[in-house]
Amino acid sequence: MIVSMKPPYEITPQILKLISSISIKIGEVNANYLNKQTPQLRKQNKIKTVHSSLSIEGNTLTEEQVSAILENKKVIGPQKDILEVINALNVYDSLNNLNPNSSKSFLKAHKTLMAGLVNEAGVYRKQSVGIVKGEKQAHLAPPFEHVPFLMKDLFDYLKNKDELTLIKSCVFHYEMEFIHPFIDGNGRMGRLWQTLILVQEFPVFEFLPFETLINKTQADYYKALSVSDKSGKSTPFIAYMLDVIDKSLSELLNYNNRIMTDINRLEYFIQLNKSEFSRKEYMDIFKDISTATASRDLLKATELKIIEKTGEKNKTRYRVI
């Protein structure tokens, strides 16, 4: 049995309201076949995620340049910025091989993320660090000697199954930023690990670039961290992050409902391992399309030799080729 100190925070009415709203939207995502993204949208969201997370840390490359690097095209820009993008793309490509509850996975991810950028990639810091804003010291991180056992406690907390995943992901993000376990790369690791924690229960988060909204609201992001520091609780940061997640899910639902095509629907339906089915079974998955639209989808799939048709009228069946 894992016994660890629970990081301090409070569940406020605002937080409860946001959890409820997020839960409803995740239900809509699952009901509207958006939990499995099309390959093109996965690619777009990966580019947005990497660009936004690195932009927060001062990376100067554009989304177009990140896209070009993903496609192995030559990009002109600062070598450090290009390497940051390459490393981040490599980490996000290996997301499914990382264990959110493992400190070894955590260090492995940092090693990939910061390879060639710092000498201490993949190891906890061996010196004291502070965060300076202007002429003032905004945050003094705990002594480096404390980092290993503070991180151990934090990973033990992640294993607490009584805690909501949405809350755990926010708490880990804040507490990790507070501990500041690395010389560099703490911000991008906090955002990466929150994504990884969420993905374990909600697959849609693998392709939900909430870093884009953090990037747009950087002042609020740092204010939430600062206010949480001063209060000694992660409550303000939890509220901020849940609001970001809620708005990101709204954008996903609005965007996908506009662009979903017949091929997108067919790809998704086949992924559900529906080897043989009727038009009614097809429409049971896509509840917002008409009978005529369903018929057109299935006719197109037949013409493209994705499926084959047998029987007539109400006895018509389709089989995936």
N, C-alpha and C positions, 0 to 999 in steps of 0.2 A: 504493500500500500504506500502511495506517494504522500508524504506529509511535507508541506512547504508553507511558508508565510504568504498569505494572499496580499498582493499589492493593494495599497489603499485607494479606494474610489467609492463613489456613491451612485446609486441608480436614481436619477431625478425624473420628474414627470416628462421633461423634454426628451431624455434618453429613452424612456418607455415608449413615447409617441413615435420616435424615429425607428426603434426596433420593430414596432408594429407596422409602420409604413414600409420598411425594407422587406419584412416578411411577406406582406401582400404583393409587393412588386416581384419578389423572387417566385412567388406562386404564379404570377402572370407570365414571367419569363418561361417557366416550365410548361405552363398551359398553352403558350403560344409558340412552342417549338423553337425557342431562342436559346435554350441551354446548350445547344451544339451549334456553334457558329460555322458559317461557310468558310472554306479555306481563304478566300479573298478578304473577308472581314477579319479573320484571325490575324492575317498579315497586317492589315491596316491598324488594328488595335495594338499589336506588338510594337509597331513603329511609333504610335502615339505614346504608349507607355514608356518606352525607352527614351524617346525625345523629351518628354515632360519631366521624367525623373532626373535626367541629367541636366536639363535646362535649369532646374531648381538649384543645382550645384554649380552653375556658371558655365556649362557647356554651350558653345556658340553655334553648333551645327543646326541646320534647319531640318524639318521633317523630311523634306525632299532628299537631303544629303544622307539622313539615316536610312531612308528607303534605298538609296543607291548603294550604300554599304551592305545592306541586307542582300542586295542582288549582285554583290561582288564587283560593283563598278568602281572606277577610280574617282576619288573625291579629293578636292583641293581644300585644305583647311589645316588648322593646328594639329600636329601629330598626336598630342595628348588627347585632344577632343575626339579624334578618330579612333584612338585606342580605347577610350572610355566606351564608345558606342559598340565597337567590336566585342569587348568584354561583356557588356550588358546583354547584347544579343545572344552570346554564348550561354549566359546564365539563364535567361528566359527560355532558351531552347531546351535546357536540362531541368526545367521546373518539375517535371514528373518523376525525376530521379532523386529529388531532395525530400528529406523527411523533416517536417516543420518542428517536430519534437526533439530533434537531435542536434546537439551542439557541434558534433562532427560535421554534419551537413551544413550547418551555419558557417563554420570556419572554411569549409570547402567552397561554399558559394562566394565568400569574401575573397578567397584566393583567386578565383576565376574573375570576379568583378574588378579586382584591383591589380591584376597581374601586369607587371611592367610600369605601374603607376606609383607604387610605394614599395619599399624594401620589406615591409612587415605584412605583406599580403597573406591572409589566412592565419594570422596569430594575434592574440590579444595584446594590447599595448603594454609597454614596459616603462612608461613614463607618465607623469601627470599631465592633464590637458585641461584647458578652459576655453570657453567660447566667448569671443569679444565682439560686441556690437558697438561700432563707433569708438569711443574712448573708454567705454565701460565694459567690465567683465559681466556678461549676461549669465554665464553658467560655469561653475567649477565642478568638473566631474569627480566622482569618488576616486580615492587613491588607486593606483594601478594594481597594488597588491590585493585589493578587494574584488577586482573584476572577475576572476575565475569563479569564485563562489557566488557572487551576485548573479552571474549569468546562469550558473547551475540552478539557483533558486528560481530564476525566471523560466527556465525550461521545465523545471518540475511543476511550476504553476500551469504551464500549457497542457500538462497531462491530466489536469483536474477536469473530469468529465461532467462535473456538476455546473461548470461555468459555460455560459453561452459562447459559441464560437465567435459571434460578432463582437462581443465584449472582449474576449481573450485577444483577438487580433489587434484591437485598439490599445489595450493595456500593454501588450508586448511591444508594440511600436513605440509607445511613450516611454516605458521603462528602459528599453534598449537605448533610446536617445539620451535618457538621463544618465545611464551608466557610461555611455560613450566608450564601448569596449575597444574601439580601434583608433589608430592614429588618424586615419582618413577613411571615408566611405560609409560612415555611420548613417547618414540620412538616406542614402540609396538602399542600404541594407534594411533599414527599418521599413521602408515602403515595400521592398521585395518580400520581406518575411511576412508582412501583414497579408499580402496577396497570397502567399503560399499557405498560410493558416486558413484563410477563407476558402481556398480552392478545395481543400480536403472535404469540406461539407457541401460547398456550393460551386460546382464546376464552372458556372458562368463567369466567376471572378478571374479565371485564367485569361479571359478575353475582354475584361472590363477595365478600360484605362482610366481608373479614378485619379491617377497621378496627373492627368490633364487638368482636372479641376483644382487639385492642390497647387499646381503650377500657376493657375489663374488667380488663386487666392493665397499667395505666399505669405502676405502680411498676416492674414488670419491664422495660417498654419503655425507660424513662429509665435504669434501672440498666444495661441492655445497651449503651445509648449511652455511658454514663459509663465502664463497664469497658473498652469498646473504645477510648475516648479515652486512658485511662491505659495501656493495653497497646500503643497505637500500631498496632493491627490491628483490622479489622472482624469478626474471627472470632466473638466473643461475640454481636454483633448479628445476624450471619448465622444463627447457631444459634437465636436467639430468634425471628426472623422466619420461618424455615423451620418451626419448631414451630407458630407461629400459622397459617401456611398449611395445614399438615398437619391441624390440628384443624378449621379452617374447611371443608376438603374433606370431612372426616368428617361434619360437621353437614349439609353440603349433601346428601350421599348419604343420610343418615338421613331428612332432611326430605322430599326429593323422593320417596323410595321410599314414604313414607307418603301423599303427597297426589296422586300422578300419577293422572289421570282418563282416561276414554275419549277425551274431547275433546282433552286434552293430547297423548295418543298420536297421534291423527289429525292434529292441527296439525303435530306434529313430522314425521310420516311424509310429509305433503304437502310440507313444506319441503325434503325430500330429493329433490324433483323426480321422484317416482315417479308418472308420469302414468297408467300401466297396470300392474296387478299382480295376483297371486293371494293367497289367504289365507296360503299357506306363506311367500311373500315378506314379507308383513306380519309374520308370526311370527318370521321370521329377524332382524328388527330388534328386536322385543320378545321376547327369549328367555325371560323369566320369566312370561309369561302363558299361560294354558291355551288349548286349541282353542276351548272354549266362550266364553271371554272375547273372543278374537279375532273369533269369529262375531258376538257381541253388538255389538262395536265397529263392525264393517262393516255390520251391519244398521242401527244407529243412523245411521251416515254416509249410508246409502242413503235412509233416511227423511227425513233433513235435507237431502237433495239435494246433498250434498257430493260423493258418488260415484254412479255408476250400475253396475248389475250386468248381466253378459251370460253366457250359457252356464249349464250345470247340473252339479252334483256336482263331479267332479274336473276338469272343463273350465271351471269358473266363473272369470271374470275381472272385475276392477273397474277402472273408469276415472274419473279425477278430472274432475268437471264444470267 
